[in-house]
Amino acid sequence: MTKKLTILDIAKMAGVGKSTVSRVLTNDPKVKPETRLKVEQIIKESGFTPSKSAQSMRGGSQKVIGIITSRLDSPSENKAISGILEIIYQQGYDAVIMESQFDTQKTNEHLEVLRKRSVDGVILFGFTDCDMAEIERWSERMVVIAMDTDKVSSINYDNYGVIRQALYYLSELDLKNIAYIGVDPSDKTTGKLRLDAYLQWCEEHCIIANFATGQLDHQSAYILVDSVLDNDVEAIVCASDTLALGVAKRLQELQREDIQITGVGGNELLSFLFPNIISINPGYQLAGESAAKLLLQQLEGNVEITHLTQSLSV
């Protein structure tokens, strides 16, 4: 096993004193900018993690978890964050919440800020274009939600299962002409995996696929409705509750109350506005709780890197 680097090791590599490295870690303004830059670069390249005693010098809480969400307005991620906070607060941790906006560079910048703040660990909501090399630097101090990784623990949703469950439900209602509105397949999870589940169902049941994909927002779904709608369509399966909201709005305008809609997410607002929509719950809050528990276990050295698929919530 590789020997864990110490502040003294970093000091030798940077050609400075141990106290200088400590001042860099605690953001002491007296450190010369060129010296700070040199030390921070060596810390970044070496993957150095400050000890608990070093962390205690930074001021404020000694126990902090960074949470990087894709979108602050995402109902699904907010449910997961609620689960995360419930667990980490119980264990005396504070949280720093940041938004990636599905931007790789912004995500890396957030991770660098969290590294400089010497947070204990990070929970990241992953997306297709994540910089895996940057993520893997966190090793056992990170858990990624919504995508699988090789060298960092991850908790993914059953993207295939949520669509299959919706289709099974519709088949029990004896509905056969089922369209699908989803997310562009360039998104490997909500996009490709959920679309694949629909396409395979169509193949198994000798049904001609009728689908359209776009962005993960209600306006995109609203526009896509007309491209799949005809007199024979009996139901529309949506890849998320956000999409289902846009579909419901368009069908309401067209006075097509005969079409059954399904979504994914268990969104209470959607159910309130459109009680007839069936929403499959992937277990977002449970995934957040599981991610938090897994990260805390890793920080305590009680579990190795693990990959889980969140079961559907009843």
Short mmCIF file of the C-alpha atoms (twelve columns), coordinates in Angstrom:
data_MODEL
# 
_entry.id   MODEL 
# 
loop_
_atom_site.group_PDB 
_atom_site.id 
_atom_site.type_symbol 
_atom_site.label_atom_id 
_atom_site.label_alt_id 
_atom_site.label_comp_id 
_atom_site.label_asym_id 
_atom_site.label_seq_id 
_atom_site.Cartn_x 
_atom_site.Cartn_y 
_atom_site.Cartn_z 
_atom_site.pdbx_PDB_model_num 
ATOM 1   C CA . MET A 1   0.000   0.000  0.000   1 
ATOM 2   C CA . THR A 2   1.335   3.486  -0.891  1 
ATOM 3   C CA . LYS A 3   2.495   5.519  2.118   1 
ATOM 4   C CA . LYS A 4   0.112   8.375  2.880   1 
ATOM 5   C CA . LEU A 5   1.739   11.759 2.343   1 
ATOM 6   C CA . THR A 6   2.164   14.151 5.267   1 
ATOM 7   C CA . ILE A 7   2.515   17.918 5.510   1 
ATOM 8   C CA . LEU A 8   6.277   17.385 5.901   1 
ATOM 9   C CA . ASP A 9   6.374   15.452 2.614   1 
ATOM 10  C CA . ILE A 10  4.567   18.297 0.839   1 
ATOM 11  C CA . ALA A 11  6.944   20.823 2.400   1 
ATOM 12  C CA . LYS A 12  10.003  18.933 1.115   1 
ATOM 13  C CA . MET A 13  8.498   18.615 -2.377  1 
ATOM 14  C CA . ALA A 14  7.762   22.356 -2.458  1 
ATOM 15  C CA . GLY A 15  11.060  23.390 -0.913  1 
ATOM 16  C CA . VAL A 16  9.386   25.266 1.928   1 
ATOM 17  C CA . GLY A 17  8.933   24.810 5.632   1 
ATOM 18  C CA . LYS A 18  6.250   22.666 7.253   1 
ATOM 19  C CA . SER A 19  4.696   25.780 8.811   1 
ATOM 20  C CA . THR A 20  4.324   27.352 5.356   1 
ATOM 21  C CA . VAL A 21  2.298   24.365 4.126   1 
ATOM 22  C CA . SER A 22  0.120   24.612 7.233   1 
ATOM 23  C CA . ARG A 23  -0.499  28.298 6.551   1 
ATOM 24  C CA . VAL A 24  -1.478  27.497 2.948   1 
ATOM 25  C CA . LEU A 25  -3.949  24.883 4.213   1 
ATOM 26  C CA . THR A 26  -5.508  27.393 6.606   1 
ATOM 27  C CA . ASN A 27  -5.631  30.158 3.979   1 
ATOM 28  C CA . ASP A 28  -3.260  32.418 5.888   1 
ATOM 29  C CA . PRO A 29  -3.119  35.729 3.913   1 
ATOM 30  C CA . LYS A 30  0.538   36.248 4.915   1 
ATOM 31  C CA . VAL A 31  1.745   33.529 2.510   1 
ATOM 32  C CA . LYS A 32  3.258   34.995 -0.675  1 
ATOM 33  C CA . PRO A 33  1.040   34.384 -3.743  1 
ATOM 34  C CA . GLU A 34  3.809   32.610 -5.679  1 
ATOM 35  C CA . THR A 35  4.560   30.336 -2.709  1 
ATOM 36  C CA . ARG A 36  0.847   29.547 -2.213  1 
ATOM 37  C CA . LEU A 37  0.477   28.717 -5.906  1 
ATOM 38  C CA . LYS A 38  3.489   26.379 -5.802  1 
ATOM 39  C CA . VAL A 39  2.298   24.527 -2.684  1 
ATOM 40  C CA . GLU A 40  -1.290  24.241 -3.938  1 
ATOM 41  C CA . GLN A 41  -0.083  22.826 -7.245  1 
ATOM 42  C CA . ILE A 42  1.954   20.131 -5.474  1 
ATOM 43  C CA . ILE A 43  -1.009  19.308 -3.216  1 
ATOM 44  C CA . LYS A 44  -3.243  18.963 -6.280  1 
ATOM 45  C CA . GLU A 45  -0.792  16.818 -8.266  1 
ATOM 46  C CA . SER A 46  0.011   14.528 -5.325  1 
ATOM 47  C CA . GLY A 47  -3.591  14.020 -4.197  1 
ATOM 48  C CA . PHE A 48  -2.563  14.978 -0.651  1 
ATOM 49  C CA . THR A 49  -5.292  14.758 1.999   1 
ATOM 50  C CA . PRO A 50  -4.753  16.778 5.226   1 
ATOM 51  C CA . SER A 51  -4.941  14.892 8.498   1 
ATOM 52  C CA . LYS A 52  -7.688  15.570 11.006  1 
ATOM 53  C CA . SER A 53  -5.301  17.706 13.060  1 
ATOM 54  C CA . ALA A 54  -4.545  19.832 10.005  1 
ATOM 55  C CA . GLN A 55  -8.229  20.119 9.216   1 
ATOM 56  C CA . SER A 56  -8.976  21.366 12.711  1 
ATOM 57  C CA . MET A 57  -6.798  24.434 12.035  1 
ATOM 58  C CA . ARG A 58  -8.937  25.668 9.168   1 
ATOM 59  C CA . GLY A 59  -11.550 27.111 11.570  1 
ATOM 60  C CA . GLY A 60  -15.275 26.429 11.755  1 
ATOM 61  C CA . SER A 61  -16.685 22.929 11.610  1 
ATOM 62  C CA . GLN A 62  -14.224 20.049 11.535  1 
ATOM 63  C CA . LYS A 63  -16.704 17.754 9.793   1 
ATOM 64  C CA . VAL A 64  -17.911 18.856 6.362   1 
ATOM 65  C CA . ILE A 65  -19.370 16.977 3.397   1 
ATOM 66  C CA . GLY A 66  -19.448 18.599 -0.028  1 
ATOM 67  C CA . ILE A 67  -22.539 17.951 -2.176  1 
ATOM 68  C CA . ILE A 68  -22.426 18.802 -5.872  1 
ATOM 69  C CA . THR A 69  -25.876 18.688 -7.434  1 
ATOM 70  C CA . SER A 70  -26.532 18.934 -11.173 1 
ATOM 71  C CA . ARG A 71  -29.418 21.389 -10.816 1 
ATOM 72  C CA . LEU A 72  -30.661 23.127 -7.699  1 
ATOM 73  C CA . ASP A 73  -34.173 23.112 -9.175  1 
ATOM 74  C CA . SER A 74  -34.224 19.344 -9.769  1 
ATOM 75  C CA . PRO A 75  -37.047 17.731 -7.717  1 
ATOM 76  C CA . SER A 76  -35.365 14.313 -7.909  1 
ATOM 77  C CA . GLU A 77  -31.953 15.532 -6.751  1 
ATOM 78  C CA . ASN A 78  -33.549 17.628 -4.020  1 
ATOM 79  C CA . LYS A 79  -35.205 14.479 -2.682  1 
ATOM 80  C CA . ALA A 80  -31.849 12.720 -2.658  1 
ATOM 81  C CA . ILE A 81  -30.190 15.716 -0.965  1 
ATOM 82  C CA . SER A 82  -32.885 15.635 1.701   1 
ATOM 83  C CA . GLY A 83  -31.915 12.027 2.406   1 
ATOM 84  C CA . ILE A 84  -28.209 12.922 2.476   1 
ATOM 85  C CA . LEU A 85  -28.661 15.801 4.906   1 
ATOM 86  C CA . GLU A 86  -30.777 13.739 7.275   1 
ATOM 87  C CA . ILE A 87  -27.957 11.209 7.662   1 
ATOM 88  C CA . ILE A 88  -24.929 13.506 7.804   1 
ATOM 89  C CA . TYR A 89  -26.576 15.938 10.229  1 
ATOM 90  C CA . GLN A 90  -27.234 13.029 12.577  1 
ATOM 91  C CA . GLN A 91  -23.494 12.328 12.569  1 
ATOM 92  C CA . GLY A 92  -22.481 15.925 13.262  1 
ATOM 93  C CA . TYR A 93  -21.428 16.895 9.741   1 
ATOM 94  C CA . ASP A 94  -22.150 20.172 7.999   1 
ATOM 95  C CA . ALA A 95  -22.827 20.409 4.250   1 
ATOM 96  C CA . VAL A 96  -21.574 22.613 1.433   1 
ATOM 97  C CA . ILE A 97  -23.972 22.414 -1.541  1 
ATOM 98  C CA . MET A 98  -22.818 23.460 -5.029  1 
ATOM 99  C CA . GLU A 99  -24.383 23.260 -8.506  1 
ATOM 100 C CA . SER A 100 -22.598 21.798 -11.544 1 
ATOM 101 C CA . GLN A 101 -25.210 22.742 -14.184 1 
ATOM 102 C CA . PHE A 102 -23.967 19.659 -16.093 1 
ATOM 103 C CA . ASP A 103 -20.748 21.581 -16.783 1 
ATOM 104 C CA . THR A 104 -17.510 19.577 -16.583 1 
ATOM 105 C CA . GLN A 105 -15.249 22.563 -15.957 1 
ATOM 106 C CA . LYS A 106 -17.539 23.991 -13.298 1 
ATOM 107 C CA . THR A 107 -17.655 20.599 -11.577 1 
ATOM 108 C CA . ASN A 108 -13.853 20.393 -11.534 1 
ATOM 109 C CA . GLU A 109 -13.652 23.926 -10.145 1 
ATOM 110 C CA . HIS A 110 -16.085 22.987 -7.372  1 
ATOM 111 C CA . LEU A 111 -14.035 19.899 -6.545  1 
ATOM 112 C CA . GLU A 112 -10.892 22.010 -6.333  1 
ATOM 113 C CA . VAL A 113 -12.599 24.450 -3.955  1 
ATOM 114 C CA . LEU A 114 -13.762 21.551 -1.781  1 
ATOM 115 C CA . ARG A 115 -10.258 20.075 -1.816  1 
ATOM 116 C CA . LYS A 116 -8.768  23.384 -0.686  1 
ATOM 117 C CA . ARG A 117 -11.343 23.582 2.080   1 
ATOM 118 C CA . SER A 118 -10.245 20.093 3.151   1 
ATOM 119 C CA . VAL A 119 -13.788 18.723 3.298   1 
ATOM 120 C CA . ASP A 120 -14.015 15.205 4.653   1 
ATOM 121 C CA . GLY A 121 -15.771 13.789 1.603   1 
ATOM 122 C CA . VAL A 122 -17.962 14.546 -1.406  1 
ATOM 123 C CA . ILE A 123 -21.248 13.264 -2.802  1 
ATOM 124 C CA . LEU A 124 -21.518 14.089 -6.495  1 
ATOM 125 C CA . PHE A 125 -24.558 13.810 -8.764  1 
ATOM 126 C CA . GLY A 126 -22.914 12.482 -11.889 1 
ATOM 127 C CA . PHE A 127 -23.663 13.196 -15.524 1 
ATOM 128 C CA . THR A 128 -22.428 11.874 -18.862 1 
ATOM 129 C CA . ASP A 129 -19.507 14.261 -19.423 1 
ATOM 130 C CA . CYS A 130 -18.016 14.119 -15.937 1 
ATOM 131 C CA . ASP A 131 -14.210 14.236 -15.785 1 
ATOM 132 C CA . MET A 132 -13.620 10.743 -14.424 1 
ATOM 133 C CA . ALA A 133 -9.892  11.317 -13.900 1 
ATOM 134 C CA . GLU A 134 -10.690 14.228 -11.580 1 
ATOM 135 C CA . ILE A 135 -13.391 12.276 -9.776  1 
ATOM 136 C CA . GLU A 136 -11.185 9.239  -9.240  1 
ATOM 137 C CA . ARG A 137 -8.657  11.382 -7.375  1 
ATOM 138 C CA . TRP A 138 -11.093 11.378 -4.471  1 
ATOM 139 C CA . SER A 139 -11.027 7.582  -4.262  1 
ATOM 140 C CA . GLU A 140 -12.760 6.454  -1.048  1 
ATOM 141 C CA . ARG A 141 -13.711 10.006 -0.072  1 
ATOM 142 C CA . MET A 142 -16.467 10.258 -2.675  1 
ATOM 143 C CA . VAL A 143 -19.752 8.624  -3.651  1 
ATOM 144 C CA . VAL A 144 -21.282 9.337  -7.064  1 
ATOM 145 C CA . ILE A 145 -25.071 9.236  -7.516  1 
ATOM 146 C CA . ALA A 146 -26.902 8.470  -10.788 1 
ATOM 147 C CA . MET A 147 -23.999 6.927  -12.683 1 
ATOM 148 C CA . ASP A 148 -21.553 4.030  -12.349 1 
ATOM 149 C CA . THR A 149 -17.813 4.472  -11.908 1 
ATOM 150 C CA . ASP A 150 -14.949 1.993  -11.546 1 
ATOM 151 C CA . LYS A 151 -12.725 3.583  -8.909  1 
ATOM 152 C CA . VAL A 152 -15.219 5.568  -6.834  1 
ATOM 153 C CA . SER A 153 -18.272 4.246  -5.007  1 
ATOM 154 C CA . SER A 154 -21.546 4.815  -6.834  1 
ATOM 155 C CA . ILE A 155 -25.279 4.480  -6.376  1 
ATOM 156 C CA . ASN A 156 -27.317 4.320  -9.561  1 
ATOM 157 C CA . TYR A 157 -31.035 4.179  -10.179 1 
ATOM 158 C CA . ASP A 158 -32.774 1.281  -11.888 1 
ATOM 159 C CA . ASN A 159 -33.270 3.253  -15.103 1 
ATOM 160 C CA . TYR A 160 -34.322 0.145  -16.991 1 
ATOM 161 C CA . GLY A 161 -36.696 -1.039 -14.276 1 
ATOM 162 C CA . VAL A 162 -38.642 2.213  -13.846 1 
ATOM 163 C CA . ILE A 163 -39.748 2.195  -17.498 1 
ATOM 164 C CA . ARG A 164 -40.513 -1.532 -17.466 1 
ATOM 165 C CA . GLN A 165 -42.683 -1.059 -14.382 1 
ATOM 166 C CA . ALA A 166 -44.625 1.741  -16.079 1 
ATOM 167 C CA . LEU A 167 -45.170 -0.406 -19.167 1 
ATOM 168 C CA . TYR A 168 -46.298 -3.387 -17.095 1 
ATOM 169 C CA . TYR A 169 -48.834 -1.171 -15.369 1 
ATOM 170 C CA . LEU A 170 -50.208 0.091  -18.675 1 
ATOM 171 C CA . SER A 171 -50.415 -3.434 -20.085 1 
ATOM 172 C CA . GLU A 172 -52.515 -4.446 -17.081 1 
ATOM 173 C CA . LEU A 173 -54.924 -1.681 -18.086 1 
ATOM 174 C CA . ASP A 174 -55.058 -3.359 -21.516 1 
ATOM 175 C CA . LEU A 175 -53.421 -0.354 -23.188 1 
ATOM 176 C CA . LYS A 176 -51.332 -1.347 -26.220 1 
ATOM 177 C CA . ASN A 177 -50.628 1.751  -28.316 1 
ATOM 178 C CA . ILE A 178 -48.038 3.324  -26.069 1 
ATOM 179 C CA . ALA A 179 -45.772 6.225  -27.076 1 
ATOM 180 C CA . TYR A 180 -42.635 7.355  -25.272 1 
ATOM 181 C CA . ILE A 181 -41.132 10.798 -24.612 1 
ATOM 182 C CA . GLY A 182 -37.653 10.856 -23.180 1 
ATOM 183 C CA . VAL A 183 -34.255 12.486 -23.002 1 
ATOM 184 C CA . ASP A 184 -31.675 12.553 -25.777 1 
ATOM 185 C CA . PRO A 185 -29.738 9.230  -25.740 1 
ATOM 186 C CA . SER A 186 -26.456 11.137 -25.413 1 
ATOM 187 C CA . ASP A 187 -27.422 11.103 -21.736 1 
ATOM 188 C CA . LYS A 188 -26.433 7.530  -20.879 1 
ATOM 189 C CA . THR A 189 -28.797 7.019  -17.942 1 
ATOM 190 C CA . THR A 190 -32.077 8.940  -18.036 1 
ATOM 191 C CA . GLY A 191 -31.673 9.165  -21.809 1 
ATOM 192 C CA . LYS A 192 -30.315 5.954  -23.303 1 
ATOM 193 C CA . LEU A 193 -31.113 3.348  -20.650 1 
ATOM 194 C CA . ARG A 194 -34.744 4.417  -20.241 1 
ATOM 195 C CA . LEU A 195 -35.267 4.631  -24.006 1 
ATOM 196 C CA . ASP A 196 -33.684 1.174  -24.429 1 
ATOM 197 C CA . ALA A 197 -36.170 -0.240 -21.921 1 
ATOM 198 C CA . TYR A 198 -39.070 1.105  -24.000 1 
ATOM 199 C CA . LEU A 199 -37.610 -0.115 -27.309 1 
ATOM 200 C CA . GLN A 200 -37.003 -3.606 -25.957 1 
ATOM 201 C CA . TRP A 201 -40.563 -3.750 -24.644 1 
ATOM 202 C CA . CYS A 202 -41.857 -2.839 -28.102 1 
ATOM 203 C CA . GLU A 203 -39.726 -5.554 -29.664 1 
ATOM 204 C CA . GLU A 204 -40.886 -8.177 -27.179 1 
ATOM 205 C CA . HIS A 205 -44.559 -7.328 -27.774 1 
ATOM 206 C CA . CYS A 206 -44.286 -6.799 -31.548 1 
ATOM 207 C CA . ILE A 207 -45.247 -3.144 -31.190 1 
ATOM 208 C CA . ILE A 208 -44.052 -0.406 -33.537 1 
ATOM 209 C CA . ALA A 209 -42.007 2.024  -31.446 1 
ATOM 210 C CA . ASN A 210 -43.353 5.564  -31.331 1 
ATOM 211 C CA . PHE A 211 -41.038 7.896  -29.478 1 
ATOM 212 C CA . ALA A 212 -39.371 11.302 -29.369 1 
ATOM 213 C CA . THR A 213 -36.479 12.585 -27.268 1 
ATOM 214 C CA . GLY A 214 -35.273 16.033 -26.299 1 
ATOM 215 C CA . GLN A 215 -34.099 17.955 -23.254 1 
ATOM 216 C CA . LEU A 216 -34.851 17.159 -19.631 1 
ATOM 217 C CA . ASP A 217 -37.394 19.936 -19.129 1 
ATOM 218 C CA . HIS A 218 -41.167 20.304 -19.340 1 
ATOM 219 C CA . GLN A 219 -41.043 22.732 -22.255 1 
ATOM 220 C CA . SER A 220 -39.168 20.207 -24.407 1 
ATOM 221 C CA . ALA A 221 -41.737 17.521 -23.610 1 
ATOM 222 C CA . TYR A 222 -44.594 19.928 -24.332 1 
ATOM 223 C CA . ILE A 223 -43.218 20.503 -27.841 1 
ATOM 224 C CA . LEU A 224 -42.520 16.813 -28.498 1 
ATOM 225 C CA . VAL A 225 -46.085 15.655 -27.805 1 
ATOM 226 C CA . ASP A 226 -47.368 16.493 -31.274 1 
ATOM 227 C CA . SER A 227 -44.648 14.375 -32.916 1 
ATOM 228 C CA . VAL A 228 -45.903 11.144 -31.298 1 
ATOM 229 C CA . LEU A 229 -49.606 11.881 -31.007 1 
ATOM 230 C CA . ASP A 230 -52.223 10.319 -33.273 1 
ATOM 231 C CA . ASN A 231 -55.749 9.016  -32.856 1 
ATOM 232 C CA . ASP A 232 -54.538 5.537  -31.858 1 
ATOM 233 C CA . VAL A 233 -52.218 6.507  -29.012 1 
ATOM 234 C CA . GLU A 234 -53.648 5.299  -25.699 1 
ATOM 235 C CA . ALA A 235 -50.796 6.163  -23.345 1 
ATOM 236 C CA . ILE A 236 -47.530 8.098  -23.174 1 
ATOM 237 C CA . VAL A 237 -44.645 6.919  -21.005 1 
ATOM 238 C CA . CYS A 238 -42.329 9.742  -19.914 1 
ATOM 239 C CA . ALA A 239 -38.738 9.332  -18.770 1 
ATOM 240 C CA . SER A 240 -39.283 11.701 -15.835 1 
ATOM 241 C CA . ASP A 241 -41.994 13.552 -13.953 1 
ATOM 242 C CA . THR A 242 -40.641 16.811 -15.352 1 
ATOM 243 C CA . LEU A 243 -41.370 15.561 -18.869 1 
ATOM 244 C CA . ALA A 244 -44.749 14.203 -17.771 1 
ATOM 245 C CA . LEU A 245 -45.694 17.698 -16.603 1 
ATOM 246 C CA . GLY A 246 -45.072 19.131 -20.080 1 
ATOM 247 C CA . VAL A 247 -46.942 16.250 -21.742 1 
ATOM 248 C CA . ALA A 248 -49.933 16.688 -19.430 1 
ATOM 249 C CA . LYS A 249 -50.097 20.403 -20.165 1 
ATOM 250 C CA . ARG A 250 -50.138 19.832 -23.942 1 
ATOM 251 C CA . LEU A 251 -52.728 17.038 -23.784 1 
ATOM 252 C CA . GLN A 252 -54.887 19.223 -21.575 1 
ATOM 253 C CA . GLU A 253 -54.828 21.929 -24.247 1 
ATOM 254 C CA . LEU A 254 -55.730 19.360 -26.908 1 
ATOM 255 C CA . GLN A 255 -58.524 18.005 -24.679 1 
ATOM 256 C CA . ARG A 256 -57.096 14.490 -24.945 1 
ATOM 257 C CA . GLU A 257 -58.197 13.224 -21.548 1 
ATOM 258 C CA . ASP A 258 -58.361 9.700  -22.993 1 
ATOM 259 C CA . ILE A 259 -54.564 9.276  -22.871 1 
ATOM 260 C CA . GLN A 260 -52.918 7.777  -19.789 1 
ATOM 261 C CA . ILE A 261 -49.588 9.357  -18.783 1 
ATOM 262 C CA . THR A 262 -46.818 7.833  -16.689 1 
ATOM 263 C CA . GLY A 263 -43.749 9.566  -15.266 1 
ATOM 264 C CA . VAL A 264 -40.744 8.755  -13.117 1 
ATOM 265 C CA . GLY A 265 -39.989 10.465 -9.825  1 
ATOM 266 C CA . GLY A 266 -42.900 10.303 -7.383  1 
ATOM 267 C CA . ASN A 267 -43.285 14.101 -7.569  1 
ATOM 268 C CA . GLU A 268 -46.019 15.237 -5.156  1 
ATOM 269 C CA . LEU A 269 -46.714 18.464 -7.077  1 
ATOM 270 C CA . LEU A 270 -47.304 16.539 -10.303 1 
ATOM 271 C CA . SER A 271 -49.718 14.199 -8.528  1 
ATOM 272 C CA . PHE A 272 -51.543 17.176 -7.035  1 
ATOM 273 C CA . LEU A 273 -51.925 18.976 -10.362 1 
ATOM 274 C CA . PHE A 274 -52.679 15.873 -12.429 1 
ATOM 275 C CA . PRO A 275 -54.013 13.112 -10.116 1 
ATOM 276 C CA . ASN A 276 -54.454 10.639 -12.965 1 
ATOM 277 C CA . ILE A 277 -50.761 10.531 -13.871 1 
ATOM 278 C CA . ILE A 278 -48.979 7.385  -12.689 1 
ATOM 279 C CA . SER A 279 -45.503 8.150  -11.342 1 
ATOM 280 C CA . ILE A 280 -42.903 5.453  -10.640 1 
ATOM 281 C CA . ASN A 281 -40.680 6.243  -7.652  1 
ATOM 282 C CA . PRO A 282 -37.030 5.239  -8.263  1 
ATOM 283 C CA . GLY A 283 -36.218 5.800  -4.577  1 
ATOM 284 C CA . TYR A 284 -34.454 9.153  -4.837  1 
ATOM 285 C CA . GLN A 285 -34.504 9.914  -1.098  1 
ATOM 286 C CA . LEU A 286 -33.425 6.373  -0.240  1 
ATOM 287 C CA . ALA A 287 -30.529 6.726  -2.688  1 
ATOM 288 C CA . GLY A 288 -29.440 9.891  -0.901  1 
ATOM 289 C CA . GLU A 289 -29.564 8.150  2.467   1 
ATOM 290 C CA . SER A 290 -27.606 5.186  1.082   1 
ATOM 291 C CA . ALA A 291 -24.974 7.474  -0.445  1 
ATOM 292 C CA . ALA A 292 -24.481 9.323  2.836   1 
ATOM 293 C CA . LYS A 293 -24.211 6.126  4.873   1 
ATOM 294 C CA . LEU A 294 -21.762 4.621  2.388   1 
ATOM 295 C CA . LEU A 295 -19.549 7.715  2.376   1 
ATOM 296 C CA . LEU A 296 -19.461 7.896  6.173   1 
ATOM 297 C CA . GLN A 297 -18.548 4.210  6.363   1 
ATOM 298 C CA . GLN A 298 -15.725 4.790  3.894   1 
ATOM 299 C CA . LEU A 299 -14.411 7.781  5.840   1 
ATOM 300 C CA . GLU A 300 -14.296 5.566  8.931   1 
ATOM 301 C CA . GLY A 301 -12.442 2.867  6.978   1 
ATOM 302 C CA . ASN A 302 -15.238 0.329  7.446   1 
ATOM 303 C CA . VAL A 303 -16.089 -0.393 3.813   1 
ATOM 304 C CA . GLU A 304 -14.323 -0.499 0.458   1 
ATOM 305 C CA . ILE A 305 -15.417 1.067  -2.826  1 
ATOM 306 C CA . THR A 306 -18.933 -0.205 -3.546  1 
ATOM 307 C CA . HIS A 307 -21.403 -0.022 -6.438  1 
ATOM 308 C CA . LEU A 308 -25.151 -0.228 -5.739  1 
ATOM 309 C CA . THR A 309 -28.377 -0.006 -7.725  1 
ATOM 310 C CA . GLN A 310 -31.198 1.635  -5.781  1 
ATOM 311 C CA . SER A 311 -34.304 -0.529 -5.621  1 
ATOM 312 C CA . LEU A 312 -37.602 0.983  -6.756  1 
ATOM 313 C CA . SER A 313 -39.582 2.551  -3.921  1 
ATOM 314 C CA . VAL A 314 -43.126 1.313  -3.415  1 
# 
